Amino acid sequence: MIELTRLNGKPFSINALYIETVEAFPDTTITLTTGRKFIVLESEEEVRKRVMSFYRTIQVLSNPHLRGDLDEK
């Protein structure tokens, strides 16, 4: 889970595994795989950093195929 902030200033947590897209319209809009959308105060880049940190924490990026490494040594 990553913690983000709604436009009204209230913090909430979201499961980063369900994030499909993160876009700036100019407000940062997160679309989940379910189609649900959230608009947050954090920048698009900040959301991406938090997602990557979450992935590292749960070791999603430990698989070389998921990282994009072609040659596993």
C-alpha positions as a Python dict, from the first residue, in 0.01 Angstrom:
ca = {
    (1, 'M'): (0, 0, 0),
    (2, 'I'): (113, 354, -66),
    (3, 'E'): (-17, 662, 110),
    (4, 'L'): (-142, 952, -100),
    (5, 'T'): (-342, 1270, -42),
    (6, 'R'): (-683, 1353, -188),
    (7, 'L'): (-743, 1704, -321),
    (8, 'N'): (-929, 1789, 1),
    (9, 'G'): (-610, 1715, 201),
    (10, 'K'): (-725, 1383, 349),
    (11, 'P'): (-466, 1105, 332),
    (12, 'F'): (-561, 759, 208),
    (13, 'S'): (-386, 436, 116),
    (14, 'I'): (-409, 257, -214),
    (15, 'N'): (-284, -85, -321),
    (16, 'A'): (-17, -3, -579),
    (17, 'L'): (-55, -344, -743),
    (18, 'Y'): (-390, -229, -885),
    (19, 'I'): (-261, 93, -1044),
    (20, 'E'): (-295, 82, -1421),
    (21, 'T'): (-207, 441, -1516),
    (22, 'V'): (-81, 761, -1355),
    (23, 'E'): (-141, 1079, -1556),
    (24, 'A'): (-131, 1454, -1505),
    (25, 'F'): (-433, 1643, -1649),
    (26, 'P'): (-289, 1883, -1478),
    (27, 'D'): (-405, 1718, -1154),
    (28, 'T'): (-249, 1378, -1099),
    (29, 'T'): (-507, 1113, -1183),
    (30, 'I'): (-459, 748, -1091),
    (31, 'T'): (-665, 484, -1271),
    (32, 'L'): (-693, 140, -1117),
    (33, 'T'): (-737, -187, -1307),
    (34, 'T'): (-1100, -179, -1188),
    (35, 'G'): (-1158, 150, -1373),
    (36, 'R'): (-1188, 353, -1053),
    (37, 'K'): (-1007, 688, -1063),
    (38, 'F'): (-845, 893, -788),
    (39, 'I'): (-719, 1252, -813),
    (40, 'V'): (-431, 1324, -575),
    (41, 'L'): (-216, 1618, -465),
    (42, 'E'): (113, 1437, -527),
    (43, 'S'): (288, 1482, -861),
    (44, 'E'): (296, 1208, -1122),
    (45, 'E'): (667, 1158, -1053),
    (46, 'E'): (611, 1131, -675),
    (47, 'V'): (343, 866, -724),
    (48, 'R'): (579, 669, -949),
    (49, 'K'): (856, 690, -687),
    (50, 'R'): (622, 561, -417),
    (51, 'V'): (502, 277, -639),
    (52, 'M'): (860, 174, -720),
    (53, 'S'): (952, 185, -350),
    (54, 'F'): (650, -32, -271),
    (55, 'Y'): (749, -281, -542),
    (56, 'R'): (1100, -302, -398),
    (57, 'T'): (959, -356, -49),
    (58, 'I'): (753, -655, -161),
    (59, 'Q'): (1035, -769, -394),
    (60, 'V'): (829, -757, -712),
    (61, 'L'): (1135, -621, -891),
    (62, 'S'): (1362, -902, -772),
    (63, 'N'): (1263, -1116, -1073),
    (64, 'P'): (1501, -1029, -1362),
    (65, 'H'): (1226, -1090, -1619),
    (66, 'L'): (1000, -831, -1452),
    (67, 'R'): (1290, -582, -1437),
    (68, 'G'): (1346, -625, -1810),
    (69, 'D'): (1684, -796, -1782),
    (70, 'L'): (1722, -1025, -2081),
    (71, 'D'): (2031, -1212, -1967),
    (72, 'E'): (1996, -1365, -1624),
    (73, 'K'): (2341, -1445, -1480),
}
